[in-house]
């Protein structure tokens, strides 16, 4: 997983089992279903951790904001 240093600090504070739940529960607008995020990358935008990646079902772009 590619992350900026500030994003990595936030991500590492999250419990491992919760990290998996976050990555395995994203909404894909292409599939119109809940899916998993592959090739995830993270950065901090406006103080919030933003994860982006691809849908493991169709390959569409997915994103997730972690507060």
Secondary structure, 3 states (H helix, E strand, C coil): CEECHHHHHHHHHCCHHHHHHHHCCEEECCCCEEECEEEEEEEEECCEEEEEEEECCCCCEEEEEEC
